[in-house]
Amino acid sequence: MNVLAYLVPLALALGLAGLGAFLWSMRAGQYDDLEGASHRVLDDDDLPEK
């Protein structure tokens, strides 16, 4: 039973840390351009000109 006194607050702290990281990434604009990466994969910018 003593283990629960450590595990419950630890689980709550990790959950809050994950939520904080998610909210930080939302504010930083990490999810603004969802289609840009899929279009950049198909670009042939790195091929030499012929």
A tleap script that builds the chain and sets N, CA, C and O, in Angstrom:
source leaprc.protein.ff14SB
mol = sequence {
  NMET ASN VAL LEU ALA TYR LEU VAL PRO LEU
  ALA LEU ALA LEU GLY LEU ALA GLY LEU GLY
  ALA PHE LEU TRP SER MET ARG ALA GLY GLN
  TYR ASP ASP LEU GLU GLY ALA SER HIE ARG
  VAL LEU ASP ASP ASP ASP LEU PRO GLU CLYS
}
set mol.1.N position { 0.813 -1.199 0.000 }
set mol.1.CA position { 0.000 0.000 0.000 }
set mol.1.C position { 0.857 1.264 0.000 }
set mol.1.O position { 0.443 2.299 -0.521 }
set mol.2.N position { 2.037 1.178 0.577 }
set mol.2.CA position { 2.915 2.347 0.622 }
set mol.2.C position { 3.385 2.755 -0.773 }
set mol.2.O position { 3.686 3.921 -1.024 }
set mol.3.N position { 3.442 1.779 -1.669 }
set mol.3.CA position { 3.889 2.061 -3.025 }
set mol.3.C position { 2.916 3.009 -3.723 }
set mol.3.O position { 3.336 3.838 -4.530 }
set mol.4.N position { 1.629 2.896 -3.424 }
set mol.4.CA position { 0.631 3.769 -4.049 }
set mol.4.C position { 0.851 5.235 -3.682 }
set mol.4.O position { 0.515 6.127 -4.460 }
set mol.5.N position { 1.403 5.479 -2.522 }
set mol.5.CA position { 1.684 6.851 -2.109 }
set mol.5.C position { 2.743 7.484 -3.006 }
set mol.5.O position { 2.804 8.709 -3.113 }
set mol.6.N position { 3.578 6.672 -3.651 }
set mol.6.CA position { 4.587 7.174 -4.572 }
set mol.6.C position { 4.097 7.147 -6.019 }
set mol.6.O position { 4.354 8.073 -6.788 }
set mol.7.N position { 3.392 6.084 -6.377 }
set mol.7.CA position { 3.014 5.891 -7.773 }
set mol.7.C position { 1.899 6.826 -8.236 }
set mol.7.O position { 1.935 7.300 -9.371 }
set mol.8.N position { 0.931 7.095 -7.403 }
set mol.8.CA position { -0.183 7.960 -7.803 }
set mol.8.C position { 0.294 9.386 -8.070 }
set mol.8.O position { -0.041 9.935 -9.119 }
set mol.9.N position { 1.061 10.012 -7.172 }
set mol.9.CA position { 1.560 11.353 -7.500 }
set mol.9.C position { 2.520 11.358 -8.688 }
set mol.9.O position { 2.537 12.308 -9.471 }
set mol.10.N position { 3.312 10.307 -8.822 }
set mol.10.CA position { 4.219 10.211 -9.963 }
set mol.10.C position { 3.437 10.127 -11.269 }
set mol.10.O position { 3.801 10.779 -12.247 }
set mol.11.N position { 2.379 9.341 -11.299 }
set mol.11.CA position { 1.548 9.221 -12.495 }
set mol.11.C position { 0.861 10.542 -12.813 }
set mol.11.O position { 0.766 10.926 -13.978 }
set mol.12.N position { 0.384 11.237 -11.794 }
set mol.12.CA position { -0.244 12.543 -12.016 }
set mol.12.C position { 0.770 13.559 -12.524 }
set mol.12.O position { 0.455 14.359 -13.405 }
set mol.13.N position { 1.973 13.537 -11.982 }
set mol.13.CA position { 3.012 14.466 -12.427 }
set mol.13.C position { 3.406 14.197 -13.872 }
set mol.13.O position { 3.572 15.137 -14.649 }
set mol.14.N position { 3.559 12.931 -14.244 }
set mol.14.CA position { 3.908 12.597 -15.627 }
set mol.14.C position { 2.780 12.964 -16.587 }
set mol.14.O position { 3.033 13.424 -17.701 }
set mol.15.N position { 1.546 12.763 -16.160 }
set mol.15.CA position { 0.411 13.150 -16.996 }
set mol.15.C position { 0.350 14.649 -17.201 }
set mol.15.O position { 0.096 15.114 -18.312 }
set mol.16.N position { 0.580 15.409 -16.143 }
set mol.16.CA position { 0.586 16.866 -16.264 }
set mol.16.C position { 1.766 17.357 -17.106 }
set mol.16.O position { 1.639 18.335 -17.842 }
set mol.17.N position { 2.906 16.683 -17.000 }
set mol.17.CA position { 4.056 17.045 -17.827 }
set mol.17.C position { 3.755 16.783 -19.305 }
set mol.17.O position { 4.115 17.593 -20.160 }
set mol.18.N position { 3.108 15.678 -19.608 }
set mol.18.CA position { 2.728 15.386 -20.990 }
set mol.18.C position { 1.714 16.376 -21.520 }
set mol.18.O position { 1.806 16.812 -22.667 }
set mol.19.N position { 0.752 16.732 -20.696 }
set mol.19.CA position { -0.233 17.733 -21.099 }
set mol.19.C position { 0.430 19.087 -21.314 }
set mol.19.O position { 0.100 19.795 -22.265 }
set mol.20.N position { 1.346 19.445 -20.450 }
set mol.20.CA position { 2.082 20.701 -20.610 }
set mol.20.C position { 2.905 20.722 -21.883 }
set mol.20.O position { 2.948 21.739 -22.574 }
set mol.21.N position { 3.561 19.609 -22.204 }
set mol.21.CA position { 4.341 19.537 -23.443 }
set mol.21.C position { 3.439 19.642 -24.668 }
set mol.21.O position { 3.807 20.280 -25.654 }
set mol.22.N position { 2.280 19.031 -24.615 }
set mol.22.CA position { 1.332 19.118 -25.726 }
set mol.22.C position { 0.830 20.543 -25.908 }
set mol.22.O position { 0.777 21.047 -27.030 }
set mol.23.N position { 0.460 21.193 -24.806 }
set mol.23.CA position { -0.021 22.572 -24.903 }
set mol.23.C position { 1.080 23.515 -25.379 }
set mol.23.O position { 0.811 24.447 -26.137 }
set mol.24.N position { 2.312 23.282 -24.944 }
set mol.24.CA position { 3.433 24.087 -25.421 }
set mol.24.C position { 3.620 23.922 -26.930 }
set mol.24.O position { 3.849 24.902 -27.638 }
set mol.25.N position { 3.524 22.693 -27.419 }
set mol.25.CA position { 3.700 22.458 -28.857 }
set mol.25.C position { 2.555 23.063 -29.657 }
set mol.25.O position { 2.762 23.486 -30.795 }
set mol.26.N position { 1.370 23.114 -29.099 }
set mol.26.CA position { 0.250 23.767 -29.791 }
set mol.26.C position { 0.497 25.268 -29.900 }
set mol.26.O position { 0.262 25.857 -30.955 }
set mol.27.N position { 0.965 25.888 -28.825 }
set mol.27.CA position { 1.232 27.334 -28.839 }
set mol.27.C position { 2.413 27.687 -29.717 }
set mol.27.O position { 2.463 28.783 -30.275 }
set mol.28.N position { 3.378 26.764 -29.852 }
set mol.28.CA position { 4.565 27.021 -30.656 }
set mol.28.C position { 4.295 26.832 -32.146 }
set mol.28.O position { 5.160 27.133 -32.968 }
set mol.29.N position { 3.109 26.338 -32.510 }
set mol.29.CA position { 2.763 26.188 -33.917 }
set mol.29.C position { 3.281 24.924 -34.564 }
set mol.29.O position { 3.487 24.895 -35.777 }
set mol.30.N position { 3.498 23.879 -33.784 }
set mol.30.CA position { 4.025 22.633 -34.334 }
set mol.30.C position { 3.046 21.943 -35.279 }
set mol.30.O position { 3.465 21.165 -36.136 }
set mol.31.N position { 1.763 22.211 -35.139 }
set mol.31.CA position { 0.755 21.505 -35.923 }
set mol.31.C position { 0.060 22.420 -36.931 }
set mol.31.O position { -1.032 22.097 -37.399 }
set mol.32.N position { 0.668 23.548 -37.270 }
set mol.32.CA position { 0.026 24.507 -38.159 }
set mol.32.C position { -0.021 24.020 -39.609 }
set mol.32.O position { -1.054 24.143 -40.266 }
set mol.33.N position { 1.072 23.476 -40.107 }
set mol.33.CA position { 1.164 23.099 -41.513 }
set mol.33.C position { 1.200 21.580 -41.635 }
set mol.33.O position { 2.277 20.986 -41.706 }
set mol.34.N position { 0.028 20.950 -41.658 }
set mol.34.CA position { -0.016 19.488 -41.700 }
set mol.34.C position { 0.232 18.926 -43.091 }
set mol.34.O position { 0.724 17.805 -43.214 }
set mol.35.N position { -0.092 19.668 -44.135 }
set mol.35.CA position { 0.071 19.152 -45.484 }
set mol.35.C position { 1.396 19.550 -46.118 }
set mol.35.O position { 1.780 18.974 -47.136 }
set mol.36.N position { 2.091 20.498 -45.556 }
set mol.36.CA position { 3.350 20.964 -46.129 }
set mol.36.C position { 4.412 19.881 -46.172 }
set mol.36.O position { 5.133 19.759 -47.162 }
set mol.37.N position { 4.516 19.097 -45.112 }
set mol.37.CA position { 5.531 18.043 -45.068 }
set mol.37.C position { 5.256 16.974 -46.118 }
set mol.37.O position { 6.190 16.441 -46.717 }
set mol.38.N position { 4.000 16.659 -46.344 }
set mol.38.CA position { 3.708 15.628 -47.350 }
set mol.38.C position { 4.001 16.128 -48.756 }
set mol.38.O position { 4.324 15.327 -49.634 }
set mol.39.N position { 3.900 17.419 -48.991 }
set mol.39.CA position { 4.242 17.964 -50.308 }
set mol.39.C position { 5.754 18.109 -50.472 }
set mol.39.O position { 6.274 17.936 -51.575 }
set mol.40.N position { 6.457 18.421 -49.397 }
set mol.40.CA position { 7.914 18.568 -49.482 }
set mol.40.C position { 8.592 17.229 -49.757 }
set mol.40.O position { 9.674 17.200 -50.343 }
set mol.41.N position { 7.983 16.131 -49.350 }
set mol.41.CA position { 8.573 14.818 -49.608 }
set mol.41.C position { 8.611 14.551 -51.108 }
set mol.41.O position { 9.545 13.923 -51.605 }
set mol.42.N position { 7.614 15.019 -51.818 }
set mol.42.CA position { 7.510 14.742 -53.242 }
set mol.42.C position { 8.308 15.714 -54.106 }
set mol.42.O position { 8.458 15.474 -55.304 }
set mol.43.N position { 8.825 16.805 -53.538 }
set mol.43.CA position { 9.621 17.764 -54.304 }
set mol.43.C position { 10.952 17.150 -54.709 }
set mol.43.O position { 11.544 16.358 -53.976 }
set mol.44.N position { 11.404 17.534 -55.891 }
set mol.44.CA position { 12.711 17.071 -56.375 }
set mol.44.C position { 13.697 18.220 -56.392 }
set mol.44.O position { 14.393 18.417 -57.388 }
set mol.45.N position { 13.771 18.976 -55.324 }
set mol.45.CA position { 14.663 20.118 -55.257 }
set mol.45.C position { 16.137 19.707 -55.238 }
set mol.45.O position { 16.995 20.457 -55.704 }
set mol.46.N position { 16.426 18.549 -54.715 }
set mol.46.CA position { 17.820 18.135 -54.556 }
set mol.46.C position { 18.414 17.502 -55.813 }
set mol.46.O position { 19.607 17.196 -55.840 }
set mol.47.N position { 17.605 17.300 -56.850 }
set mol.47.CA position { 18.132 16.718 -58.090 }
set mol.47.C position { 18.877 17.778 -58.881 }
set mol.47.O position { 18.432 18.924 -58.944 }
set mol.48.N position { 20.017 17.414 -59.495 }
set mol.48.CA position { 20.757 18.393 -60.286 }
set mol.48.C position { 20.011 18.737 -61.571 }
set mol.48.O position { 19.270 17.919 -62.116 }
set mol.49.N position { 20.221 19.953 -62.039 }
set mol.49.CA position { 19.599 20.413 -63.303 }
set mol.49.C position { 20.253 19.700 -64.481 }
set mol.49.O position { 21.460 19.457 -64.478 }
set mol.50.N position { 19.454 19.369 -65.478 }
set mol.50.CA position { 19.983 18.700 -66.669 }
set mol.50.C position { 20.109 19.674 -67.817 }
set mol.50.O position { 20.537 19.293 -68.906 }
savepdb mol mol.pdb
quit
